[in-house]
């Protein structure tokens, strides 16, 4: 994958300490969209996700915490059941069905 290619990434975390959890949560919600509790979606280049990874590494204790970042395939199909996956008024849309570039739109 080229460094400047934009891809869709899942960021998941399980943080043992409430203090570190708050720090990680504040940071991740500033760079990605919430999908579920402790699961976020980011549309980033390889360099962008490396920056996020490095920032997360400074906020966790690797002996106690677990952070995972998954790169989704370009032609990912997302199926959703149950409660809303995004906060009220936000929509996750794919501008081109042949690309993994997702955007968060304010529906209001």
DABEL-V195514 format. One line per field, one symbol per residue. psi: psi as a letter, one per 30 degrees, with the letter a starting at -180 (. if undefined). burial: + if it has 9 or more other ideal C-beta (glycine too) atoms within 8 Angstrom, else -. A space follows every 10 residues. Layout:
# DABEL-V195514
psi=???
burial=???
This chain:
# DABEL-V195514
psi=klegkklkkk kkljkekeee eeeeeeeeff flkkelkgkl kkjlleeeee eeeeeefffl jfffljkkkk kklehkkkkk kalkfllkfk kjljekfglg jkkkkjf.
burial=-----+++++ +++-+-+--+ +-++--+++- +++++---++ ++++++-++- -++-+++-++ ----+-+-+- ++-------- -----+---+ -+-+----++ ++++----
